Amino acid sequence: MGIAALAALGVVAWPVIDHFDVHSDQRDHVTYGQQPSGSGGNEGGGGSHLSKTLMPTGPQADFRVQNRLSDGTTIGVVTLKGPKSGFTGKVWVWAPKQYSDPKYAKSGFPVMVALPGGEGFPYNYWMGTDLKLQSTIAKLSQEGKSLPFLLAMPVLNPNAKNYYDGSDIPGQPKMGTWLTEDVPNLMKANFRTLKSRDGWAFMGSSSGGFSGLKAVLKEPDRFKAVIASGPDIVPDSPLWAGYKAAEQANNPEKLAQKLIARKGPDVFLEFQVGTLERTVIPKVDKFIAQYGHGPVKTHLLKIQGGQHDAKKYVQGMADSSLQWISAHMEGPTAST
């Protein structure tokens, strides 16, 4: 949801910088066990899962410690100069405990690009430990209720002045390319990932929910699923003025129509909306009624008593949304 629209909604629900638990050891390097560049996906023995795995392609990024979780996993941060978009911004990453388990040493892991609401700059509030996104995925994946997702948490906007719809708006920084090409390529360079779209998803709240929804509908050959929480449904950045055709090319409604006409590939859209989000619910209901058929597979979770609140959205993910999206994606395969 755009910054002005967030203010109009009148719900103060997003974290602030003081909640980010920045540790004094943030200068320490984090390697995440990266493999040498160009190590390929089929070395080191047999197993059908090897053909599905993309080993880290390099070059290795200079991740530094941002936060540590109680299970010993680390949230790292790097400043990425996007080769495709030309935009430079921060990206936070997290790998679950399973990633360092020797039995998964040759297996790729699914990636979830997690996008914030609000200004989305210069921080991505999912990188803090207070919202418990990482610990929720860790717990549920240990219980077999969620895949052990790698998380990529980039900044959403190039500044705090405008909202860019997660798009390449003419004459503006190419934030669509940043989110769908540069950030995924950073993950491929540094982590064992999955070659197919079955291992790639988005999640986001508010404006980040819109951007993730749009990304999956626009790039269904590369991304399979999204958890969109309290999202806008149509573009709302004022920067689209004078660029109607380009705006409509980034409209989830138009993209869904195009995908239905194309007859696939299937995409899986999980919507989360609090029952107190009275301006959001009708828009989401309408989208599902009109476009939730054919290859556009939708599911709606209405969070009882929920407002436009990131913590409530994580609660919804714990209750059912992570399990729903995991059922439609691919996870790592243990060596035998």
C-alpha positions as CSV (number, residue, x, y, z in Angstrom):
1,M,0.0,0.0,0.0
2,G,1.4,3.4,-0.9
3,I,2.8,5.6,1.8
4,A,0.0,8.2,1.6
5,A,-2.6,5.4,1.7
6,L,-1.0,3.9,4.8
7,A,-1.4,7.2,6.6
8,A,-5.0,7.4,5.5
9,L,-5.7,4.0,6.8
10,G,-5.0,5.3,10.3
11,V,-3.5,2.1,11.7
12,V,-0.1,2.3,13.4
13,A,1.1,-1.2,13.1
14,W,4.6,-1.2,11.6
15,P,7.8,-1.6,13.5
16,V,10.3,1.2,13.9
17,I,14.0,1.2,13.7
18,D,14.4,0.9,17.5
19,H,13.0,-2.6,17.3
20,F,15.7,-3.9,15.0
21,D,18.0,-5.5,17.7
22,V,21.2,-4.4,15.9
23,H,24.1,-6.2,17.5
24,S,27.5,-4.9,18.2
25,D,29.1,-7.7,16.2
26,Q,27.6,-6.5,12.9
27,R,31.1,-6.1,11.5
28,D,31.7,-9.8,11.6
29,H,31.6,-11.6,8.3
30,V,29.0,-14.2,7.6
31,T,29.8,-16.9,5.0
32,Y,26.7,-19.2,5.1
33,G,29.0,-21.9,3.9
34,Q,29.2,-20.7,0.4
35,Q,30.7,-23.1,-2.1
36,P,33.4,-22.0,-4.6
37,S,32.1,-20.0,-7.5
38,G,31.0,-22.1,-10.4
39,S,30.9,-25.4,-8.5
40,G,27.8,-26.5,-10.4
41,G,24.8,-28.5,-9.4
42,N,25.7,-32.1,-10.2
43,E,29.0,-32.7,-8.4
44,G,29.7,-34.8,-5.4
45,G,27.7,-38.0,-5.9
46,G,24.4,-39.3,-7.2
47,G,20.9,-38.5,-6.4
48,S,18.1,-37.1,-8.5
49,H,17.9,-34.0,-6.3
50,L,21.3,-32.9,-7.6
51,S,19.8,-32.2,-11.1
52,K,17.4,-29.8,-9.4
53,T,20.1,-27.9,-7.4
54,L,21.9,-24.8,-8.4
55,M,25.1,-24.6,-6.4
56,P,26.3,-21.0,-5.5
57,T,27.4,-19.4,-8.7
58,G,29.4,-16.5,-7.1
59,P,30.8,-14.0,-6.7
60,Q,30.5,-14.3,-2.9
61,A,29.0,-11.3,-1.2
62,D,30.4,-9.6,1.8
63,F,27.7,-10.3,4.3
64,R,28.0,-8.9,7.8
65,V,26.2,-9.9,10.9
66,Q,23.0,-7.9,11.6
67,N,21.2,-10.1,14.1
68,R,21.5,-13.5,15.7
69,L,18.6,-15.8,16.6
70,S,18.5,-18.0,19.6
71,D,19.0,-21.2,17.5
72,G,22.4,-19.9,16.4
73,T,21.3,-18.8,12.9
74,T,22.3,-15.4,11.6
75,I,20.7,-12.6,9.8
76,G,23.3,-10.9,7.5
77,V,23.3,-7.8,5.5
78,V,25.1,-6.6,2.4
79,T,24.9,-3.5,0.2
80,L,24.1,-4.7,-3.3
81,K,24.9,-2.8,-6.4
82,G,22.3,-4.2,-8.7
83,P,23.9,-5.1,-12.1
84,K,20.5,-5.3,-13.9
85,S,18.6,-2.4,-12.2
86,G,21.6,-0.1,-11.6
87,F,20.1,0.5,-8.1
88,T,22.2,0.2,-4.9
89,G,20.6,-0.8,-1.7
90,K,20.7,-3.1,1.3
91,V,19.6,-6.7,1.3
92,W,19.3,-8.8,4.5
93,V,19.4,-12.6,4.3
94,W,18.8,-15.5,6.6
95,A,19.4,-19.2,6.3
96,P,17.5,-21.8,8.5
97,K,19.4,-24.3,10.6
98,Q,18.8,-27.1,8.1
99,Y,20.9,-25.2,5.5
100,S,24.1,-26.2,7.4
101,D,23.0,-29.8,8.1
102,P,25.4,-32.1,6.2
103,K,22.6,-34.2,4.9
104,Y,21.4,-31.3,2.8
105,A,24.9,-30.3,1.7
106,K,24.1,-31.0,-2.0
107,S,20.5,-29.9,-2.0
108,G,19.0,-26.6,-3.0
109,F,16.7,-24.7,-0.7
110,P,13.6,-22.6,-1.6
111,V,13.9,-18.8,-1.5
112,M,11.3,-16.4,-0.2
113,V,11.7,-12.7,-0.9
114,A,10.2,-10.9,2.0
115,L,9.0,-7.3,1.4
116,P,8.0,-4.7,4.0
117,G,5.2,-2.2,4.0
118,G,5.4,1.5,4.6
119,E,8.4,3.4,3.3
120,G,10.5,0.2,2.9
121,F,13.7,2.3,3.0
122,P,16.4,2.4,4.3
123,Y,15.4,-0.7,6.2
124,N,13.3,-3.8,5.6
125,Y,11.5,-4.4,8.9
126,W,11.5,-8.2,8.4
127,M,15.2,-8.2,9.2
128,G,14.5,-7.5,12.9
129,T,14.0,-10.4,15.3
130,D,11.0,-8.7,17.0
131,L,8.4,-9.8,14.4
132,K,9.7,-13.4,14.6
133,L,9.4,-14.2,10.9
134,Q,12.6,-16.2,11.0
135,S,11.9,-17.9,14.3
136,T,8.4,-18.8,13.0
137,I,9.8,-20.4,9.8
138,A,12.5,-22.2,11.9
139,K,9.9,-23.6,14.3
140,L,7.4,-24.7,11.7
141,S,10.0,-26.2,9.4
142,Q,11.3,-28.3,12.3
143,E,7.7,-29.5,12.9
144,G,7.3,-30.3,9.2
145,K,4.6,-27.6,8.7
146,S,6.7,-25.3,6.5
147,L,9.6,-25.6,4.1
148,P,12.9,-24.3,5.5
149,F,12.9,-21.2,3.4
150,L,16.0,-19.0,2.7
151,L,14.9,-15.4,3.3
152,A,16.0,-12.4,1.2
153,M,14.8,-9.1,2.7
154,P,15.7,-6.2,0.4
155,V,14.7,-2.6,0.7
156,L,11.5,-1.9,-1.2
157,N,12.0,1.7,-2.3
158,P,15.0,3.8,-3.4
159,N,14.2,6.5,-0.9
160,A,11.6,7.5,1.8
161,K,9.9,10.1,-0.4
162,N,7.8,8.0,-2.8
163,Y,6.4,4.6,-3.3
164,Y,7.5,2.9,-6.5
165,D,5.0,0.0,-6.7
166,G,7.9,-2.5,-6.9
167,S,8.0,-1.6,-10.6
168,D,10.2,-0.1,-13.3
169,I,8.4,3.2,-13.6
170,P,9.7,5.2,-16.6
171,G,12.3,7.7,-15.6
172,Q,12.7,6.2,-12.0
173,P,14.9,3.6,-10.4
174,K,14.2,0.2,-11.7
175,M,12.8,-1.3,-8.5
176,G,10.9,-4.1,-10.3
177,T,14.2,-5.3,-11.8
178,W,15.9,-4.9,-8.5
179,L,13.3,-7.2,-6.8
180,T,12.9,-9.8,-9.5
181,E,16.4,-10.1,-10.9
182,D,19.1,-8.5,-8.8
183,V,17.9,-9.9,-5.4
184,P,17.3,-13.4,-6.7
185,N,20.6,-13.4,-8.5
186,L,22.3,-12.4,-5.2
187,M,20.7,-15.5,-3.6
188,K,21.8,-17.7,-6.5
189,A,25.3,-16.4,-6.2
190,N,25.6,-17.2,-2.5
191,F,23.3,-20.1,-1.6
192,R,22.3,-23.5,-2.8
193,T,19.0,-22.8,-4.5
194,L,16.5,-24.7,-6.7
195,K,16.7,-24.3,-10.5
196,S,13.0,-24.4,-11.1
197,R,10.3,-21.8,-10.1
198,D,9.1,-24.4,-7.6
199,G,11.7,-23.0,-5.3
200,W,11.0,-19.3,-5.6
201,A,8.3,-17.2,-3.8
202,F,7.5,-13.8,-2.4
203,M,5.8,-12.7,0.8
204,G,5.0,-9.1,1.8
205,S,2.7,-6.9,3.8
206,S,0.8,-3.9,2.6
207,S,2.9,-2.3,-0.2
208,G,5.2,-5.2,-0.1
209,G,2.2,-7.5,-0.5
210,F,1.3,-5.7,-3.6
211,S,4.8,-5.9,-5.0
212,G,5.1,-9.6,-4.3
213,L,1.7,-10.3,-5.8
214,K,2.5,-8.3,-8.9
215,A,5.9,-10.0,-9.3
216,V,4.5,-13.5,-9.2
217,L,1.7,-12.7,-11.7
218,K,4.1,-10.9,-14.0
219,E,6.9,-13.5,-13.9
220,P,5.1,-16.8,-13.4
221,D,7.8,-18.7,-15.3
222,R,10.3,-17.7,-12.5
223,F,8.2,-17.4,-9.3
224,K,5.4,-19.7,-8.2
225,A,3.8,-18.4,-5.1
226,V,3.2,-15.5,-2.8
227,I,1.8,-14.7,0.6
228,A,0.3,-11.2,0.2
229,S,-0.9,-9.7,3.5
230,G,-3.1,-6.7,3.5
231,P,-2.1,-5.8,0.0
232,D,-3.3,-3.2,-2.5
233,I,-4.6,-4.8,-5.7
234,V,-3.9,-2.1,-8.3
235,P,-0.9,0.3,-8.8
236,D,-1.2,3.5,-6.7
237,S,2.1,5.3,-7.1
238,P,1.6,8.9,-8.2
239,L,4.8,8.5,-10.2
240,W,2.8,6.6,-12.9
241,A,1.2,9.9,-14.0
242,G,1.6,10.1,-17.8
243,Y,2.5,6.4,-18.2
244,K,-0.9,4.7,-18.3
245,A,0.2,1.8,-20.5
246,A,3.2,1.0,-18.4
247,E,1.1,1.3,-15.3
248,Q,-1.5,-1.2,-16.6
249,A,1.4,-3.6,-17.5
250,N,2.1,-3.7,-13.8
251,N,-1.5,-4.1,-12.7
252,P,-2.2,-7.5,-11.0
253,E,-5.7,-7.5,-12.4
254,K,-4.5,-7.2,-15.9
255,L,-1.7,-9.7,-15.3
256,A,-4.1,-12.2,-13.9
257,Q,-6.4,-11.8,-17.0
258,K,-3.3,-12.4,-19.2
259,L,-2.3,-15.5,-17.3
260,I,-5.8,-17.0,-17.4
261,A,-5.9,-16.4,-21.2
262,R,-2.5,-17.9,-21.5
263,K,-3.7,-20.9,-19.5
264,G,-0.8,-21.1,-17.2
265,P,1.6,-21.8,-15.6
266,D,-0.3,-22.1,-12.3
267,V,0.5,-19.6,-9.6
268,F,-0.5,-19.9,-5.9
269,L,-1.6,-16.7,-4.2
270,E,-2.2,-16.7,-0.5
271,F,-4.0,-13.6,0.8
272,Q,-4.0,-12.7,4.5
273,V,-6.4,-9.9,5.7
274,G,-7.3,-8.9,9.2
275,T,-11.1,-8.8,9.8
276,L,-10.7,-5.2,10.9
277,E,-9.1,-4.2,7.6
278,R,-12.4,-3.0,6.3
279,T,-11.0,-1.1,3.3
280,V,-8.8,-4.0,2.2
281,I,-11.2,-6.9,2.5
282,P,-13.6,-5.9,-0.3
283,K,-10.7,-5.4,-2.8
284,V,-9.2,-8.8,-2.0
285,D,-12.6,-10.5,-2.1
286,K,-13.3,-9.0,-5.5
287,F,-10.0,-10.0,-6.9
288,I,-10.4,-13.6,-5.8
289,A,-14.0,-13.7,-7.2
290,Q,-13.0,-12.3,-10.6
291,Y,-9.5,-13.9,-11.1
292,G,-9.2,-16.8,-8.7
293,H,-9.8,-19.5,-11.3
294,G,-7.9,-21.5,-13.9
295,P,-4.1,-21.1,-13.4
296,V,-4.6,-18.5,-10.7
297,K,-5.0,-20.5,-7.5
298,T,-6.0,-18.5,-4.5
299,H,-6.5,-19.0,-0.8
300,L,-7.8,-16.4,1.7
301,L,-7.0,-16.3,5.4
302,K,-9.0,-13.8,7.4
303,I,-7.3,-13.2,10.7
304,Q,-9.8,-12.7,13.4
305,G,-9.5,-9.3,15.1
306,G,-6.5,-8.5,12.9
307,Q,-5.7,-5.0,11.8
308,H,-3.1,-3.8,9.3
309,D,-0.4,-5.3,11.5
310,A,2.8,-7.1,10.6
311,K,2.8,-9.2,13.8
312,K,-0.7,-10.4,13.1
313,Y,0.4,-11.4,9.6
314,V,3.2,-13.5,11.0
315,Q,0.6,-15.1,13.3
316,G,-1.5,-15.9,10.2
317,M,1.6,-17.4,8.5
318,A,2.1,-19.6,11.6
319,D,-1.5,-20.6,11.7
320,S,-1.9,-21.8,8.1
321,S,-0.3,-19.7,5.4
322,L,3.2,-21.1,5.5
323,Q,1.8,-24.6,5.5
324,W,-0.4,-23.7,2.5
325,I,2.3,-22.2,0.4
326,S,4.8,-24.9,1.3
327,A,2.4,-27.6,0.0
328,H,2.8,-26.0,-3.5
329,M,6.5,-25.6,-3.5
330,E,9.6,-27.7,-3.4
331,G,11.9,-28.2,-0.5
332,P,15.4,-29.6,0.1
333,T,16.1,-33.3,-0.3
334,A,18.3,-35.1,2.2
335,S,21.1,-37.3,1.0
336,T,20.5,-41.0,1.4
